[in-house]
Amino acid sequence: MPSPAVVASRLARGIVVYAKIAWWGLVAPHTGGGKSLVVPQAVIRSDRGVLLCVRSDLWGWELPGGAPESGETPEQAVVREVREETGLDVAIERHVGDYRRTGFRPHTAKVYLCRPTGGELRTSHETRAVRWFDPRAVPNTLFPWYLRPLADAAREPEGLGRAVSHSERQGLRAIWAGIAIDLRMRLSGDRAGLAQTTAPDSE
């Protein structure tokens, strides 16, 4: 368990993070000229399991990925983001699906199943932790909106190149779930971060 001073420092930084994320999620979408946000993300699988990361701002396990830079395709962006955040080079195997989220920070997550081809696993200025997990026992501090993409990636595609399309609204329940996970991680550190829960089967 971290010392009281460390916990207090983490909580103080967390308040600043919450304020920035509140602006990003509630105000920024209405000041961006109506441009739709697309966030490519990777489900990276190998014989070591599935790779998850914890970002430096909001603490909780998630899929690596991020927004494309100017002129990038989503496929190019996800390969670059994975390299920057985890140190790994990956090859895309297939497009898992598009996850359209409304409510808090509307966006579309384009998720790709990837396999590592090189590089060396490491953290970065964007990620404070990167680890392989058994895909059947993901950490219980995984942000819940990643459960469906992980389950979909585990399924065999019904047809070549066929990707799923899913829509969901992220309201207060999702916001509070994210805050609760972040607080657990800040208060308990890796003890909370590595506790596992059974991953659900895909519907």
N, C-alpha and C positions, 0 to 999 in steps of 0.2 A: 504494500500500500504506500503510495507517495506520501511524503511528509506534508503537514498542514500548510507550510509555506509554499510548497510546490503546487498543491491543490489550489490554494488561493490565487497564485499567479496564473494557473491554467484557466480558472474560472473568470478572472479579470480579462484575459485575452479572449475568452469565449464570448463575453458580452460584446466586445468590439466586433468579433466575427458575426454575431447574430445581427448587429446593426447593419453591417455591410450587406449581409445576405438578404435582410428584409428590404433594403433599397433595391438590390439586384432583382429580387423576386416580385416585389409589389409595385415599384415605381418605374424602374428602368424599362419594363416591357411596354409602357405607355409613352415612352419618350424616344423610342428607336425607329420611328417612321414606319411602323407596321411590318418591318422585315421579320420573316419567320426564322426562329433560331433552330438550327440543326446541330446536334451533338453526336458525332460518331463515337462509338464505344466498342471495346473488344472483350469477348469471352475467350481467354487464352487457355487452351487445354493441352496437357502433355501427360506423360506417364507419372508425373509428380502431382497431378491434380489440376485444379483451376486456379488461376492467378488473380488475387484481389489486392487492392491497395487502400491505404488511408491517406487522405489528402492532408496538407499542412493547415488548412483552415478549418473546415467542418470535419470533426473526427468521427469516423465510421467506415466500415469496409464497403468498397464499391468496385465497379469495373473501371479499368483505366480508359482514358479517352478525353476528348475535348473538342472545342470548336475549330472548324477549318480556318486556315489563314487565307488571305486574298489569293484567288486563283487555284486553290486546292480543291480536289474532289474529296468527297467523304472518305473514300478508300485511301487516298494519299494521306489525309489528315489522321486517320486512326493509326496508320503505321508510324507516322512521325510522333504522335502523342504517346504511343506505347514506348517508343524508344526513349523519349524525353523523360517519361515518368518512371519507367521500370528498368531501363538499360537493355532491354531485349529487342532484337530484330524479329519481326513476325511476318508470316505470309497469311493472307486471307484465304480461308477455305470456302466460306459461303456467307451470304447475307442472311442472317437469322431473321430479322424483322424490323419493322418501324413501330415505335412506341410513341404515340402522340399523347402528350400530357397537357392538359389545360389547368386553369386555376393559378397556382403559384408558379411563376416563371414559365409560361407556356413554351413548349419546345417539342421537337421530335428527336428522339434518340434512335439513331440508326445503328443497330447492333450487328457485329460481324463475328463469326467464329474464326479464330486464328490459331496458328500453331507457331511455336518459337523456332527460329532458324539460326539464331546466333546471338551474340552479345553476352553480357554478364548481368545477372540480377543485382539491382542496387536501388537505393532510395534516391531522391532528388530534392530540389528546393520546393517542388510541388507535392511530393509524397513523403510522408514521414515513416511509412511502413509498406513493404510489399512482401507477400507470402503466398505459398502454394497451399491450397486446402483440398481435402477430399470433397468432391462435388456433392456427395451424399450427406455431408455433415458440415455445412457452411457455418461461419461464426454467427452467433445470435446478435452481434452488433453490426451485421450487414444491413444497410438501408433497405427497407422492405420492397421498394419499387424495383430492385434488381432481381428479386426472386423469379419473376415470370421470364425475363430474358435468359436467366441461367437455365431454367427448366426447358424453355423452347430450344436453346442451343444443344441440350442433351438429347433431344429427339432426333431420329432420323428424318431428313426432309421427305415430304410426301412426293415431291417431284423435283427434278433437277432445276436448281435456281429458284425454287419456290420459297418465298419468305412470308412470315406472318405479318398481320397488321392488327394492332391493338390500340384502343383508346381508353384513357382513364383520366379522372380528375383528381388533382392533388390539392386538397383543401386543408382545413385545420387539422384533420386527423393525421395527414402525412407530415405536416409541419411539426406537430407535437411529437410524432414518432422520431423524426430526425433530431429534434432537440434532446429527447430522452436518450437516444443512442450516444449523441455527442457528450452529454453530461456523464453517462456511465463510463465512457472512454476516458474523459478527463479526470474523473474521480478515482478510477481503479486502474487505469493504464492497461497494460497487456493482459492482466488477469481477466478483464471484461472482454478485451479484444479477441482473445483466443477461445473463449467459451463457445461451444458448438451447439447447433440445433440441427435436426434432420431437415434436409431440403425437401420441399413438396414435389410430388410428381407433376408433370405437365398435364394440363387438362386435355 
